[in-house]
Amino acid sequence: MHEVNNLLLLLVILLNFFTLGSARLGACIRAVAIQGAILSFLPVTVHGVNPHALFLSAGALALKGLFIPWLLFRAIREVRIRREVEPLIGYVPTLLLGALTTAGSFIFSDFLPLVEEHHGTLFIPTALATLFTGFLLLITRRKAITQVLGYLMLENGIFVFGILLSAAMPLMVEAGVLLDLLVAIFVMGIVLNHINREFSTLNTERLSALRE
Amino acid sequence: MIAALILLPLLLAPAAFAVPSDRLRPWLLPLAGSCHLALALMLIVSGESDTGVWLAADPLGRLVLVVSSLLFFGCSIYAVGYLSYRMDRGNRIIVPCLLVFLSAMTLATLARHLGLLWLAVETTTLASAPLIYYNRNRLSIEATWKYLLICSVGIALAMLGILFVAYAALHGGVPVSLQLDDLMARAGTFSRPWLHAGFVFLLVGFGAKMGLAPLHSWKPDAYGEAPGLVGALLAGGLTSVAFLAILRGMQIMAAAGDLALARQVLLGLGLLSLALAAVFMVRQPDIKRLLAYSSVEHMGILAIGVGIGGVATFGAMFHLVNNALTKGVLFLSVGNIQRAYSSKRLGEVQGAMARVPVSAGLFLAGFFAITGSPPFGPFLSEFTILRGIFDGGHDAVGGLFLLLLAVVFIGMGGTVLSVTQGAEPEGLPDSGYRESLLMVGPPLLFILLVLILGLYLPEPLRAFLQEAAGLLEVTP
């Protein structure tokens, strides 16, 4: 099981880079969806087949892998955008930054005091690297929808860390967390639609009337 | 009774959505508000149930509960008057959202489980986003987007903080649970690096929600564009709830014997907030943004109070009450002034004393109260915090605190005086707004309460505040 976990986590890291480097919105959404789907297998591979893990896997697969991507695809169809043109920082610099933060996450997690059974696994570095990639997307992209993707990726990073601790989280709270994520994306989707209607674009640069 | 407090507004929300008439629907708000306040007061008086696993009312939670319930009650009466002026906009969304918002705030004050607390705070974010977007124009959508994004990311970081605390338990070799009492009982054996990192993430995450610098940037936009009554609920209620979430982290740190570290971090963030707010309040041309920075300032004061400890913690608890009620006065009266002028820019709003005398008077009184002038409540609470600072030997902090408060007074005073005094601008069209009891009564009630608190602090209330502050001290 150890190897399977590490393989899945490596795929997650690769998808981080793919999302940072891709210019097409559809591809980005698909990458985040696949990442969510891969993550949803982890509870079962880590904790074995039990009701709690199965529920968590099924919930994550349904929301992160299927429903939320579907919502996002619907959103870009409605507002008719395909390409993430001219990010604030170019793709190559973002990829370099991504590589730097990923390397940093690996080095940093070596210094963290870990429980015996978590030594030598990729969980902590992957969680941190995915978290930072989400931040990068949030900061460096102009389209509001890419910022939503950044937020989703940030949540994915936290999910990876949370799997290590799912014994501590009662089922009710986990269900609530997933539900809140869904509603958050839903509300953001509605706001996206209104931004598009008001400004005829989804570039957040236009959202700059409010400042000192 | 605890369940009723949470479920009552939650169940009224779909009912409100189902009511077909825009004229009748707002009346559900005072109904929910008054029932909620009555239940909350009964809970305080009866002193019921301290020991639920999921939900329980400890003194800190009760304090925030009763403050936000009182604030919501006032705002719900105001809302009836306000929404009758906004019939064009309809209220099918805003009324249910206000009710869900109240329910989520209540849940957050009563939660005994960090996961549940997180859930409740996140729900307040989602329920309040449509409230900020009420005016449906370009500015309000920009404000809503910033609010949603910054607060969601903040809350995500708080989740990470909670997980770190859980990992601290795992690494410490004790059974992992996120139940607050379990955490406090076992905190002594937690792994320190993970616990400290967890606390910092909790502080940054919930601090973003509370509006502590440096993650306060959504606040001026959101408060500036939201209707006055929403501003009052956010500035008085939601910030107190987020502060409570930070205090839960403090409780765990105190139980682990690391209170000194937690206090230092909080003190630093508090001073930073106070300083940043003071800078932006001088010559601020927008009245509502001015109030938003005032809110950042007072969050800073709360953080400083708890950061110093001792008498200052008591002062901070008292200040939480005063700040919430005074913010109610300010936002509601400014909402009236904005209605009367159809503007909130400094150049266009002048001579409010002549146009809307009661609201302008309330705004002026609220200004004196919030800047800590006697005889209002905030004077007493700020003075108590200051006494705590000097008693603790932090002379430099005390000096800086006084200096920044003076800057705030001068900066805010300039704006407030030019709004209320002077002559009305020429050729101002009539906005059709008339002062009515529904819209000046609630702020009047709040300012009277603040005045009473400044003149006389009843013994039961003092003991209650003392009890709440006691939870944030080191338990021997």
Interface residues (C-beta under 8 A of the other chain):
Chain A: L112 P113 L114 V115 L131 L138 A144 Q147 Y151 L154 E155 I158 F161 G162 L164 L165 A167 A168 M169 P170 V173 G176 V177 D180 V183 A184 V187 M188 V191 H194 I195 E198 F199 T204 L207 S208 A209 L210 E212
Chain B: H113 G115 L116 W118 L119 E122 T123 T125 L126 A129 P130 Y133 R136 N137 R138 L139 I141 E142 A143 T144 W145 K146 L148 L149 S152 V153 A156 M159 L160 L163 A166 Y167 A169 L170 H171 V176 S177 L178 S191 P193 W194 P220 D221 G224 E225 F280
